[in-house]
Amino acid sequence: MSAVRELRRTRPRSAFLRASAWAAGLLATASWLFGGFFQGEVWSARRAANLERFLGELRPYPLQDAPWSWRAAGEWAAAQWHDHLAHATLATLAISVAAIVLAGLGGAALAPWAARSFARPDPLLPSPRPVPRVRRAVWLALNGAARGLLAVLRSIPEYVWAFLLLGLYGPTVWPLVLALALHNAGILGKLGADTAENLERPALEALRAAGAGRAQIGLAAVLPLAAGRFLLYLFYRWETCVREATVLGMLALVSLGSWIQDARARNLYDEMLLAMLCGAALVIAGDLVSAGVREWVRRST
């Protein structure tokens, strides 16, 4: 115990971090006290009655005025799945998969041009001879253009892209697919460029010193080293695509979101909950697939 106390006494201290922690705590306290969160009754008998009614309406319709029965609940869920949820779930899956494939291809194509360690006239190692100014300026412009394009793609939210593309393609699946693909291509391209910039340099520099060209370094070293991390980002963004495809479906485009919006408009909270659970099941399945693929890549590299 004395050694632990001595380590605690001699631990590094930062006045800036302590002041930041105190400032954050005071700011959070002030926001709760003066933000108007406690105006009126936080809890009342009316709110309790509303909560009880809402929880009751989450029960399957045949069981809202009857004792719980797993068989009846299963039959109701199966009927809902057969009527419309199967099509909506498969449509959401198809939209998210198509979008992430396009986003992955776009991000992977732009990432090398956006990596500052790679998109330069003398990648990784200084050139033994002076680089002409025009060549250096061209590479600087290419790198800046790629980084700027990725910034624009990811800075525009998916729903804004969807609204813009609705006027071009109409109420089809393409506004959803392209909106998700454009936004996520910007994110994946930025993450891919950062991954390439932060790779361990010795192996890359050794290939460069041995005379390997830009394409050889990219295919033989950058791609294998960055593949696992890029797949991690790809599957994470795919989960986001599933969620956003559900949300964007509320624009009256065919997906789980359209049925969630329809159920909410008709106050059918049981059907709305079931549609939300279908979306959650897609994300869980994607997480399991992601873990399996990344484990396979880890073992094969």
Kinemage of the C-alpha trace (Angstrom):
@kinemage 1
@onewidth
@group {chain A} dominant
@subgroup {mainchain}
@vectorlist {calphas} color= white
{ca met a 1} P 0.000 0.000 0.000
{ca ser a 2} L 2.848 2.367 0.756
{ca ala a 3} L 4.202 1.850 -2.768
{ca val a 4} L 0.799 2.601 -4.249
{ca arg a 5} L 0.485 5.764 -2.172
{ca glu a 6} L 3.972 6.815 -3.240
{ca leu a 7} L 3.107 6.278 -6.904
{ca arg a 8} L -0.065 8.290 -6.469
{ca arg a 9} L 1.828 11.094 -4.742
{ca thr a 10} L 4.467 11.260 -7.466
{ca arg a 11} L 2.070 10.871 -10.426
{ca pro a 12} L 2.277 13.512 -13.165
{ca arg a 13} L -0.051 16.441 -12.637
{ca ser a 14} L -1.378 18.950 -15.123
{ca ala a 15} L -2.911 22.200 -13.918
{ca phe a 16} L -4.448 22.717 -17.362
{ca leu a 17} L -6.253 19.343 -17.298
{ca arg a 18} L -7.533 19.968 -13.769
{ca ala a 19} L -8.777 23.433 -14.708
{ca ser a 20} L -10.427 22.004 -17.843
{ca ala a 21} L -12.189 19.312 -15.792
{ca trp a 22} L -13.479 21.881 -13.295
{ca ala a 23} L -14.610 24.186 -16.101
{ca ala a 24} L -16.456 21.337 -17.853
{ca gly a 25} L -18.156 20.332 -14.602
{ca leu a 26} L -19.232 23.899 -13.847
{ca leu a 27} L -20.495 24.387 -17.402
{ca ala a 28} L -22.552 21.176 -17.245
{ca thr a 29} L -23.990 22.191 -13.858
{ca ala a 30} L -24.856 25.660 -15.121
{ca ser a 31} L -26.570 24.255 -18.217
{ca trp a 32} L -28.787 22.064 -16.032
{ca leu a 33} L -29.576 24.865 -13.589
{ca phe a 34} L -30.223 27.677 -16.085
{ca gly a 35} L -31.213 25.769 -19.225
{ca gly a 36} L -34.887 25.571 -18.391
{ca phe a 37} L -34.906 21.803 -17.954
{ca phe a 38} L -36.820 21.966 -14.666
{ca gln a 39} L -39.504 24.458 -15.648
{ca gly a 40} L -42.871 22.943 -14.864
{ca glu a 41} L -43.436 19.472 -13.536
{ca val a 42} L -40.753 16.952 -14.451
{ca trp a 43} L -43.095 14.120 -13.521
{ca ser a 44} L -46.820 14.127 -12.933
{ca ala a 45} L -49.786 11.802 -12.787
{ca arg a 46} L -50.694 12.774 -16.359
{ca arg a 47} L -47.230 11.874 -17.630
{ca ala a 48} L -47.382 8.579 -15.731
{ca ala a 49} L -50.721 7.807 -17.375
{ca asn a 50} L -49.301 8.692 -20.807
{ca leu a 51} L -46.320 6.398 -20.208
{ca glu a 52} L -48.601 3.547 -19.142
{ca arg a 53} L -50.783 4.038 -22.227
{ca phe a 54} L -47.727 4.190 -24.503
{ca leu a 55} L -46.248 0.993 -23.072
{ca gly a 56} L -49.598 -0.691 -23.506
{ca glu a 57} L -49.725 0.315 -27.182
{ca leu a 58} L -46.270 -1.203 -27.728
{ca arg a 59} L -47.817 -4.629 -27.137
{ca pro a 60} L -48.929 -6.493 -30.274
{ca tyr a 61} L -52.428 -5.418 -31.245
{ca pro a 62} L -54.113 -8.802 -30.522
{ca leu a 63} L -52.654 -8.731 -26.973
{ca gln a 64} L -53.407 -5.148 -25.972
{ca asp a 65} L -56.571 -6.164 -24.141
{ca ala a 66} L -55.619 -9.767 -23.413
{ca pro a 67} L -53.068 -11.685 -21.314
{ca trp a 68} L -49.615 -12.096 -22.832
{ca ser a 69} L -49.137 -15.089 -25.138
{ca trp a 70} L -45.882 -15.800 -26.940
{ca arg a 71} L -47.746 -17.834 -29.545
{ca ala a 72} L -50.138 -15.008 -30.367
{ca ala a 73} L -47.256 -12.506 -30.433
{ca gly a 74} L -45.279 -14.760 -32.777
{ca glu a 75} L -48.231 -15.229 -35.119
{ca trp a 76} L -48.814 -11.467 -35.214
{ca ala a 77} L -45.104 -10.771 -35.893
{ca ala a 78} L -45.024 -13.432 -38.633
{ca ala a 79} L -48.074 -11.877 -40.307
{ca gln a 80} L -46.467 -8.417 -40.195
{ca trp a 81} L -43.233 -9.840 -41.605
{ca his a 82} L -45.045 -11.597 -44.439
{ca asp a 83} L -47.236 -8.604 -45.294
{ca his a 84} L -44.594 -5.878 -45.638
{ca leu a 85} L -41.627 -6.062 -43.254
{ca ala a 86} L -39.770 -8.760 -45.214
{ca his a 87} L -39.762 -6.613 -48.353
{ca ala a 88} L -38.880 -3.455 -46.415
{ca thr a 89} L -36.033 -5.171 -44.538
{ca leu a 90} L -34.562 -6.667 -47.711
{ca ala a 91} L -34.897 -3.283 -49.446
{ca thr a 92} L -33.070 -1.571 -46.579
{ca leu a 93} L -30.342 -4.212 -46.719
{ca ala a 94} L -29.989 -3.869 -50.484
{ca ile a 95} L -29.826 -0.061 -50.300
{ca ser a 96} L -27.201 -0.107 -47.542
{ca val a 97} L -25.047 -2.741 -49.267
{ca ala a 98} L -25.169 -0.983 -52.648
{ca ala a 99} L -24.348 2.337 -50.976
{ca ile a 100} L -21.397 1.039 -48.956
{ca val a 101} L -19.930 -0.785 -51.970
{ca leu a 102} L -20.001 2.431 -53.996
{ca ala a 103} L -18.691 4.415 -51.017
{ca gly a 104} L -15.881 1.931 -50.422
{ca leu a 105} L -14.807 2.024 -54.066
{ca gly a 106} L -14.934 5.814 -54.144
{ca gly a 107} L -13.139 6.216 -50.833
{ca ala a 108} L -10.436 3.701 -51.768
{ca ala a 109} L -9.895 5.463 -55.115
{ca leu a 110} L -9.536 8.909 -53.535
{ca ala a 111} L -7.623 7.938 -50.381
{ca pro a 112} L -4.145 7.569 -52.014
{ca trp a 113} L -4.469 10.992 -53.644
{ca ala a 114} L -5.476 12.531 -50.303
{ca ala a 115} L -2.622 10.931 -48.285
{ca arg a 116} L 0.043 13.612 -47.864
{ca ser a 117} L 2.804 11.034 -47.442
{ca phe a 118} L 1.894 9.345 -50.710
{ca ala a 119} L 0.505 12.017 -53.053
{ca arg a 120} L 3.697 14.012 -53.440
{ca pro a 121} L 6.498 14.067 -56.018
{ca asp a 122} L 8.872 12.213 -53.686
{ca pro a 123} L 6.689 9.751 -51.702
{ca leu a 124} L 7.977 8.589 -48.318
{ca leu a 125} L 11.636 9.514 -48.919
{ca pro a 126} L 13.213 12.762 -50.175
{ca ser a 127} L 14.225 12.620 -53.804
{ca pro a 128} L 18.021 12.507 -54.383
{ca arg a 129} L 17.580 15.166 -57.050
{ca pro a 130} L 15.716 18.467 -56.781
{ca val a 131} L 12.071 18.189 -57.803
{ca pro a 132} L 10.964 20.726 -60.420
{ca arg a 133} L 8.627 23.372 -59.069
{ca val a 134} L 5.952 22.611 -61.656
{ca arg a 135} L 5.882 18.936 -60.698
{ca arg a 136} L 5.737 19.794 -57.012
{ca ala a 137} L 2.918 22.271 -57.643
{ca val a 138} L 0.964 19.690 -59.661
{ca trp a 139} L 1.178 17.104 -56.879
{ca leu a 140} L 0.269 19.719 -54.275
{ca ala a 141} L -2.781 20.693 -56.329
{ca leu a 142} L -3.848 17.055 -56.772
{ca asn a 143} L -3.524 16.389 -53.058
{ca gly a 144} L -5.422 19.555 -52.167
{ca ala a 145} L -8.166 18.798 -54.689
{ca ala a 146} L -8.618 15.248 -53.369
{ca arg a 147} L -8.744 16.399 -49.752
{ca gly a 148} L -11.128 19.215 -50.659
{ca leu a 149} L -13.442 16.868 -52.560
{ca leu a 150} L -13.539 14.440 -49.623
{ca ala a 151} L -14.300 17.327 -47.271
{ca val a 152} L -17.210 18.485 -49.445
{ca leu a 153} L -18.639 14.970 -49.774
{ca arg a 154} L -18.650 14.290 -46.050
{ca ser a 155} L -19.700 17.789 -44.989
{ca ile a 156} L -23.068 17.557 -46.801
{ca pro a 157} L -25.440 15.352 -44.743
{ca glu a 158} L -27.097 12.335 -46.316
{ca tyr a 159} L -30.579 13.816 -46.161
{ca val a 160} L -29.424 16.933 -48.046
{ca trp a 161} L -27.917 14.762 -50.783
{ca ala a 162} L -31.182 12.767 -50.835
{ca phe a 163} L -33.311 15.912 -51.237
{ca leu a 164} L -31.091 17.115 -54.083
{ca leu a 165} L -31.143 13.731 -55.836
{ca leu a 166} L -34.901 13.307 -55.411
{ca gly a 167} L -35.382 16.075 -57.950
{ca leu a 168} L -33.145 14.225 -60.403
{ca tyr a 169} L -34.221 10.601 -59.965
{ca gly a 170} L -37.670 10.938 -58.421
{ca pro a 171} L -38.979 8.673 -55.624
{ca thr a 172} L -36.811 5.660 -56.462
{ca val a 173} L -34.079 3.900 -54.508
{ca trp a 174} L -31.293 5.766 -56.310
{ca pro a 175} L -31.526 8.977 -54.241
{ca leu a 176} L -30.999 6.873 -51.104
{ca val a 177} L -28.161 4.798 -52.557
{ca leu a 178} L -26.271 7.754 -54.030
{ca ala a 179} L -26.861 10.011 -51.027
{ca leu a 180} L -25.414 7.408 -48.667
{ca ala a 181} L -22.599 6.560 -51.099
{ca leu a 182} L -21.472 10.160 -51.602
{ca his a 183} L -21.445 11.059 -47.914
{ca asn a 184} L -19.715 7.856 -46.828
{ca ala a 185} L -17.188 8.001 -49.677
{ca gly a 186} L -15.998 11.283 -48.193
{ca ile a 187} L -15.683 9.738 -44.741
{ca leu a 188} L -14.012 6.512 -45.909
{ca gly a 189} L -11.628 8.411 -48.180
{ca lys a 190} L -10.551 10.649 -45.297
{ca leu a 191} L -10.119 7.701 -42.934
{ca gly a 192} L -8.261 5.733 -45.604
{ca ala a 193} L -5.895 8.643 -46.246
{ca asp a 194} L -5.234 9.041 -42.527
{ca thr a 195} L -4.596 5.296 -42.237
{ca ala a 196} L -2.084 5.420 -45.098
{ca glu a 197} L -0.320 8.403 -43.531
{ca asn a 198} L -0.036 6.692 -40.131
{ca leu a 199} L 1.301 3.326 -41.300
{ca glu a 200} L 4.629 2.126 -39.953
{ca arg a 201} L 7.193 3.862 -42.116
{ca pro a 202} L 10.247 1.512 -42.042
{ca ala a 203} L 8.801 -1.132 -44.400
{ca leu a 204} L 7.504 1.496 -46.821
{ca glu a 205} L 10.764 3.440 -46.770
{ca ala a 206} L 12.738 0.238 -47.323
{ca leu a 207} L 10.719 -0.520 -50.473
{ca arg a 208} L 11.192 3.042 -51.666
{ca ala a 209} L 14.922 2.917 -51.011
{ca ala a 210} L 15.104 -0.358 -52.961
{ca gly a 211} L 13.725 1.416 -56.009
{ca ala a 212} L 10.018 0.528 -55.797
{ca gly a 213} L 7.702 2.938 -57.517
{ca arg a 214} L 4.544 4.560 -56.217
{ca ala a 215} L 2.206 1.877 -57.577
{ca gln a 216} L 4.437 -0.950 -56.346
{ca ile a 217} L 4.569 0.503 -52.831
{ca gly a 218} L 0.818 0.986 -52.822
{ca leu a 219} L -0.013 -2.550 -53.949
{ca ala a 220} L 2.747 -4.426 -52.083
{ca ala a 221} L 2.775 -2.544 -48.772
{ca val a 222} L 0.108 0.123 -48.246
{ca leu a 223} L -2.829 -2.031 -49.358
{ca pro a 224} L -1.993 -5.109 -47.202
{ca leu a 225} L -1.115 -3.025 -44.152
{ca ala a 226} L -4.197 -0.810 -44.360
{ca ala a 227} L -6.742 -3.463 -45.434
{ca gly a 228} L -7.737 -4.568 -41.924
{ca arg a 229} L -8.276 -1.038 -40.639
{ca phe a 230} L -10.119 0.004 -43.812
{ca leu a 231} L -12.462 -2.994 -43.504
{ca leu a 232} L -13.167 -1.973 -39.909
{ca tyr a 233} L -14.176 1.503 -41.101
{ca leu a 234} L -16.131 0.032 -44.021
{ca phe a 235} L -18.299 -2.202 -41.834
{ca tyr a 236} L -18.791 0.552 -39.269
{ca arg a 237} L -20.029 2.897 -41.966
{ca trp a 238} L -22.212 0.094 -43.328
{ca glu a 239} L -23.978 -0.028 -39.972
{ca thr a 240} L -24.504 3.716 -40.345
{ca cys a 241} L -25.887 3.141 -43.848
{ca val a 242} L -28.449 0.684 -42.458
{ca arg a 243} L -29.562 3.263 -39.921
{ca glu a 244} L -29.624 6.141 -42.386
{ca ala a 245} L -31.416 4.062 -45.032
{ca thr a 246} L -34.095 3.491 -42.409
{ca val a 247} L -34.295 7.204 -41.579
{ca leu a 248} L -34.244 8.367 -45.206
{ca gly a 249} L -37.034 5.915 -45.948
{ca met a 250} L -39.276 8.387 -44.141
{ca leu a 251} L -39.051 10.488 -47.329
{ca ala a 252} L -41.675 8.034 -48.694
{ca leu a 253} L -38.990 5.855 -50.302
{ca val a 254} L -39.269 2.095 -49.878
{ca ser a 255} L -37.360 0.913 -46.799
{ca leu a 256} L -38.053 0.199 -43.159
{ca gly a 257} L -38.268 3.941 -42.575
{ca ser a 258} L -41.342 4.272 -44.789
{ca trp a 259} L -43.183 1.702 -42.674
{ca ile a 260} L -41.982 3.296 -39.446
{ca gln a 261} L -43.328 6.636 -40.670
{ca asp a 262} L -46.600 5.028 -41.763
{ca ala a 263} L -47.033 3.260 -38.413
{ca arg a 264} L -46.252 6.465 -36.497
{ca ala a 265} L -48.759 8.437 -38.567
{ca arg a 266} L -51.463 5.871 -37.724
{ca asn a 267} L -50.350 5.629 -34.058
{ca leu a 268} L -49.589 1.922 -34.487
{ca tyr a 269} L -46.669 1.836 -32.076
{ca asp a 270} L -46.564 -1.957 -31.988
{ca glu a 271} L -45.864 -2.115 -35.739
{ca met a 272} L -43.384 0.762 -35.436
{ca leu a 273} L -41.463 -1.085 -32.705
{ca leu a 274} L -41.358 -4.278 -34.771
{ca ala a 275} L -39.949 -2.397 -37.779
{ca met a 276} L -37.303 -0.798 -35.549
{ca leu a 277} L -36.338 -4.235 -34.231
{ca cys a 278} L -35.880 -5.441 -37.817
{ca gly a 279} L -33.416 -2.600 -38.390
{ca ala a 280} L -31.580 -3.465 -35.180
{ca ala a 281} L -31.367 -7.095 -36.308
{ca leu a 282} L -29.701 -5.962 -39.555
{ca val a 283} L -27.082 -4.004 -37.614
{ca ile a 284} L -26.389 -6.943 -35.271
{ca ala a 285} L -26.016 -9.291 -38.243
{ca gly a 286} L -23.637 -6.826 -39.882
{ca asp a 287} L -21.560 -6.625 -36.717
{ca leu a 288} L -21.203 -10.418 -36.649
{ca val a 289} L -20.201 -10.500 -40.326
{ca ser a 290} L -17.737 -7.655 -39.715
{ca ala a 291} L -16.087 -9.506 -36.845
{ca gly a 292} L -15.764 -12.669 -38.945
{ca val a 293} L -14.306 -10.902 -41.980
{ca arg a 294} L -11.803 -8.904 -39.925
{ca glu a 295} L -10.695 -12.075 -38.123
{ca trp a 296} L -10.210 -13.793 -41.484
{ca val a 297} L -8.164 -10.845 -42.768
{ca arg a 298} L -6.085 -10.787 -39.570
{ca arg a 299} L -5.237 -14.474 -39.923
{ca ser a 300} L -4.437 -14.271 -43.623
{ca thr a 301} L -2.044 -11.319 -43.354
